[in-house]
Amino acid sequence: MARRFVLPQRAQATLNVDFEHDLNEQQLAVVKCSEGPKLVLAGAGSGKTRTLTYRTAYLLSQGVPPDRVLLVTFTNKAAREMLRRVSQLTGLEAHHLWGGTFHAVGARLLRRHAEALGYSESFSILDEADQRDLMRICMTDVEVPVEQRRFPSPRVLTSLLSLQANTRVPLEDLLETRYGRFLEWEELIVQIADRYRERKQAANAMDYDDLLLFWLELLTEHKEIRQRYGNQFQYILVDEYQDTNLVQAEIVETLANTQGGNLMVVGDDSQSIYAFRGANYDNILRFPERNQETEVFRLEVNYRSTPQILELTNASIHNNSEQYEKTLRARRDDGMLPALVACSYPEQEAAFVAERILQLRDEGTELRDIAILYRAHSHRLSVETTLLRYDIPYEVRGGLRFFEQAHIKDVVAHLRLMENPRDEVAFRRVLLLQTGIGNVTAERIWKQAGQQSPDAENLLERLRESEGLLNSRARPGWGTFMETLERVLEAREDPETAIHAVLGSTYGDYAAGRFDNFESRIEDLEQLAIFATQYSSVHALLEELLLLGELYGQDVSGGGRDEEAGIVLSTIHQSKGLEWNIVFLVHLAEGMFPNPRALDEPGGEEEERRIFYVAMTRARDELYLCYPIMKPGGHGAAIVQQPSRFLQELPEPLHERWQLEAEPSSADYSSPHRRPRTEDHDPNVDPIWDDDVPVVDDPWPDDEGTVQ
């Protein structure tokens, strides 16, 4: 006899919530607001997720059926957290609610109406790897000339088409404004884009961007579908509205205008920092203009940071002209003033960060509660290597460790090969970067040249003799390749020059076609060359990297006890939505932050200031703003840097300056292979930035200059 198990009916919300007790006055006003379009400006740390989930719970408590509420956000993690909180408040199981990411909700709707778009409901969704594979097929279809090494890779092409879909900018215009290096192949790229769409349709497949584009098409081209869901979704709530692109904004605003305008969008215009991937700042800034009679709410009570940190962040963001005025107010007790720390060089900046971290750990701070943030991944090199030397465990958020990245390994492989011609791993890596050389040809050349060479000079000679093994595609570039290796060999005693020899070869063309973010990768390599100036030879540089455990991609925790969680290294973009007790911002100098390329874009400086604001608001208790006064300029020179304009505009009473004082023994460069700079800067210089900054013997120039 079968055992019976009865599933309880949980479609009805059972609330036991004290809204007045659980919410502050501003949050409560949002939760219990009337109908119509609502814009909720939720400052950092103001409890916006709590407000959204309580708003959903309130609607359900007023008798709104669960399937009449649509709750959308951006990441799977955020969506799961929101639905979990709503379930806790209401007793409803998550599947009774219409909620999730834009893409998840879009896929759910498209399954129901795929036939209206020429698809079947069983359509496949292509992940990023699938997209690249299909793009590779399309490139073959249109007969991309294989000898063109600078032609964009499948990865770059999928990124380009994704940006075009999210911004709705014509492909030709996008090529001209953002991908000018590929303009010569415009006609071919347009053909590939057309072929890509055709093949997706033929394969009954959609990519991630299609989930949004086709959702919008259902609403704009099929009146009955628009009417159905406009009537169903009586209330629409959208999180992180400042991060929406044009397609996402048009989707939710079209739905809302169909059902009477009950659209609540929540976000912080001061944290709009994703323009580079298609986010449209005007979506939140102009929302009241597009949606008449919009009621605007502000959540300004911050539960995260100390009053001192908030005063500084408020002062910074108020320099933006295009924004909604708001002032964050702290609910926490007083803390220390944010510290402004001027350092001599990036190495001293990194040493300060490491020493202060060790102090904080000794005082009881968990390393997991500390973060080091930077504008670009290339800015972390000196910090990362210093943490390794100090045996401080760390993790890199949203990326590989510096020396594990493909482009770094590519360049270092050239150096390794000239140091050890029998290094088969480096040999193959370098060969496979060359046009027309695959694994089979590389194996033949290895057997004839690399396997038999006792030294680098002999290897070069044998490689010249190996030209007969090459096919017609590989031969034109072989001479350039040989010249590059010769320059690397000649620069054995000057690792900076050796790295620039590789950068000055065809590797730049390779990187442009291979990586969708090739500009930042080239910046990484320039930083690697600067880093190399500390070493007396290529051998010394490679030995140091090996001792750091990074050169061969070993799984190194950065030292410390295995069970000890490490500090976090992260770009500011990757840190958004997170928080730590202690935050160090590094490399806050002009030319580094703001990003020089961003300043050429309309509204670029204000977006960079929003990035700075996001970084500062990650800190709960202590905030350190660090910048190097000098940076290596190559070949023994040093360049004087101005502090970031965002530091210079901060009011003096809202921060305190820390003066670094180094003991005489600090001149020890911690490795017998590291060499002192030709110009030793006095570490005891008063770290201020007035025009008459004092320096031993010489005053610094007012503008950026070179000190010999």
Buried (B, 14 or more C-beta within 10 A) or exposed (E): EEEEEEEEEBEEBEBEBEBEEBBBEBBBBBBBBEEBBBBBBBBBBBBBBBBBBBBBBBBBBEEBBBEBBBBBBBEEEBBBBBBEBBBEBBBBEBEBBBBBBBBBBBBEBBEEBBEBBEBEEEBEBBEEEBBBEBBBEBBEBBEBEEEBBBBBBBBBBBBBBBBBBBBBBEBBEBBBEBBEBBEEBBEBBBBBBEBBBEBBBEEBBBBBBBBBBBBBBBBEEBEEBBEBBBEBBBBBBBBBBBBBBBBBBBBBBBBBBBBBBBBBBBBBBBBBBBBBEBBBBBBBBEBBEBBEEBBEBBBBBBEBBBBBBBBBBBBBBBBBEEBBEBBBBBEBEEBEBBBBBBBBBBBBBBBBBBEBBBEBBEEEBBBBBBBBBBBBBBBBBBBBBBBBBBEBBBBBBEBEBBBBBEBBBBBBBBBBBBBBBBBBEBBBBBBBBBBBBEEEBBEBBBEBBBEEBEEBEEBBEBBEEBEEBBEEBBEEBBEEBBEBBBBBBEBBEBBBBBBBBBBEBBBBBBBBBBBBBBBBBBBBBBBBBBBBBBBBBBBBBBBBBEEBBBBEEEEBBBBBEEEBBBBBBBBBBBBBBEBBBBBBBBBBBBBBBBBEEBEEBEBBBBBBBBBBBBBBBBBBBBBBBBBBBBBBBBEEBBBBBBBBBBBEEBEEEBBEBBEBEBEEEEEEBEBEBBBEBEEEBEBEBEBBBEEEBEBEEEEBEEEBEEBE
